[in-house]
Amino acid sequence: MNTKLINKLRKEFEGVNTITKDDIYTFSQRHGLSLSDSAVRKRIHTLKSKGIIIAVKRGVYSFNVKAKYNPRPDYLINKARRIFTDKYPEIDYCIWSSAWLHEFMLHQPFSYFYIFETEKDMLQTAFELFKNNNIKTYLEPDKEIMIDYVGENKNSIIIKLLNARSPKIKIQSNKVPALEKILTDAFCDKEIFYFYQGEEIRTIFETAIGKYNINFSSLLRYADVRERKEDIKDYLLKHQIVDNKILK
């Protein structure tokens, strides 16, 4: 698709929040292009690769291209990853910091903690491994432990079960959660993320969605795995955070 046609596409859908593959196919036909399904997909791929559109859901796209979420692992994340992968290089894991939520919040917490997720039969092993390396570690803590102990120390690591279908990305050799997973976990794990509930979770969603590209197909798939898909959909619609068309 040449620049002239791209400009026409932008103009024709100016003011429209989202477009679909069918919209692009119909647009192409109106401009004398009879395209096969594979040709339409190729044009969509080209538009995405040029940063003209982004995928917000399977088959749904937006011209509102935002920044790509790219968190920065800190010293403890790198240290914990090295400790674990040096000993268990083949075991899946995911690590991040609750501080990554702070950029989306109005009220800033005084402390933060780290979340390390791994396979079920490795939970106790990871707990003991970090503890033996002088890292304050808690295995699947409840809200009481979170309030009384975890919140008092910025260098605490929480060990949790990793869902095999968790959306992850890799940054600086670290397997970290995609933003879609971070938002879903903050919404679902109310005991661990007790400080991030109420109006704060609404602010987190609004700010994150406004600032970064979010793939809602990925978010809803993961929420479905966690058996909270309808809950999160109802929440986003109730508070008018996301257009209904994106969540259908």
N, C-alpha and C positions, 0 to 999 in steps of 0.2 A: 504494500500500500504506500503510494508516494505521498509527499508532503502536502500537495494540493488536496488530495482526497482525505487525508487525515484532518486537515483544517475544516473541510466540509463536514466531516463526521462530528468534530467538536461543536461546530456551529449548529448543526441539526439537533444535537442532543444537549445544547446549552441549557442549564437550569434543571436538568434531569439528574436525580441522585444516582441512579444505576441504569445500566443497559444489559441486555442479555445477548446470547449468541444469535438468537432469532432476530433481534434488532439489527445486529451487524449484517446478517444475511439479507434482511429486507432492504437495508440501506444500500448494500452492494448491488442488489437487483435494480433499485431505482436509478442507479448510476451506470446501468448498462453492463453490469458484471454478473454473469450467471456462474455461480461458484458451487462446487461440490462441498459436501460436509467437511471433508479433509482440508479443502482449500480455505474454508472459513476458519477452521481451527488453526491453520498455519498463519492466517492474518491476525488472529487473536494473539497467538504466540509472539508475533512480530511486534504488535502494539504493546504487549506486556514487557518484552525485552527492551523496547525503546523508552519505557517508563511513561507511556501515554495513558495506559489504564492499569488497574490492579484488580486482582480477583478478590472479591469480598465473600463469595460463596461459589459453589460449583455452578458454572454457567452464568454467573452474575458478576458484572464488572462495574468499575467506577472510574471516572476521570480524576477524582479527588485523590491523587497519589500523595501519600504521606511518607514520613521517614520509616526506614526499616528498623525494627527494634534490635538493638545491638548492645546489650549490657556488658559491663566490664568486670570480669572476675577479679577479686582482690587476693591478697596474700594468703588468707586462710583457705579460700576456695582452691587455689593452686596447690597449697600444701596438702590439703585433705585428698585431692585428686591424685597427687603423686604417691602419697602413703598407700592409698587403696589400689591404684592401678599397677604400682610396682609389684605388689604381692598377688593381685588378682586381675591380670590384664584382660581376661576373657569375660569377666562378669559385667553385666550391664549396670549402669548407675545414672544418676542425675543429681546435680548439686547446684544450689543457688542461695541467695541471701534475701531475707525479708526486707532488707534495706532497698532492694530493687523496687519495692512498692512505694517507697517514700516520695519519689518524683511525681506520683499521681495523687498524693494526699494533701489535704488542707491542714490537718493537725499532725505535726511531725512527732513520731514516737521518740523517746529518749534513748531507747535501745533497739537492738535488732538481733536476729539469730540466723543460723544457717540450717538449711534443709538438705539432707543427704538421703536419697532414695535408692534402694537396690532390691535385688531379688529376694524372695521370701526366705529361702534357706541361708541367706547371707546376712540377715538383719543382726543377729546376735554377734556374728563374726565381725561385722563392721563396727558395732558398738564397742566391742572389746579392743579392736585394733586402734580406734581413735583414742579410747580411754588410756591405753598403754602408751600412746604417744603424747600424753599430757594435754589432751583436748577435752574440755568439759562436754560430755556427750549424754544424751537422753534418748532412750528407746521408746518410741511412740508414746510420748507423755500426754497426760490428760490436762484439762484446763487448770486444775489446781497446781500441778507441777509447773506449768507454763507461767503462772502468775507468781508463784513463790520462789522459783529457782531460775528458770530460763531468762525471764525478763531482767534479772539482775546482772547478767553477764553478756557482753557483746560478742564473746567468742564461743558461745555454746552451739553445738551441732545437734540437731534433732534427726534421729534415724527413723525413716518411714518406708513403708512398702512401695516399690515402684510398679506402677501398672505398665505392662508390656506395651500398651498402645498409647502411652503418653507421647504427645508431640514434643520433640526435642530438637535442639540445634547444637552445633559445635563451635565454641569460641575459645581460641588460644589453648587447644587440646582438651578443653573441658566440655563434657556433655552437660548442657544446661537446658532448662525448660524453655519452650517457645512461649511467647507472651500469652497465647491462647490457653496454655496449661496454667501459667501463673494466675491469670484472672479466674479461671475455673476453680483452682485449688483454694484460692483466697475466699471464694464464695462458698465452697463446700465444706472446708475444714474449719468450722466455726470455733472449735476448742483451741486449736493451735493458733489460728488467726483471730482470736477473740477481740483484739484491739482494733481490728480492721473492719468491724461489722457496722450495722446501722447506717447512718448517713455517709460514713467514711467509705463503705464498699461502693456506694452509688457514685461518689466522687472519683474513686479509683477507676471504675468502668468508664465514666464519662470522659475523664482526662486521658486515659490510655487509648480509647477509641478515637478521640479527637486528635491525638498526637501521632499515633502509629498505624501502620497498615495492619488490619486484623482480618484473618481468614475465618469467617463465621462457620463455614463447613467444618473446618478443623476444630474450632471451639465446641461446636455442638456435638460432633462425633465423640470427642473426649468427655464432654458432659454426659453423653448417653452411656459411655462405658462406666461412668461413675454413678449412673442411675439418677442423674439430676437434670437431664436435658429439659424436661418440661418446666421444672422449677426455675431454671436460669432463663429460659425463653419468656416465661410469664413475668419474671422480674424485669428484664430488659424492656419488654413491651409496656408493662405497668408504669414504669418511670420514664417512658418515651426516650430511652437511650438509643434504641436502634429502630429503624423503619421495619414495619411488619413484612415487607417484601423480601428483606434479606433473611428473615428467620423462617420463612415458609418451608 
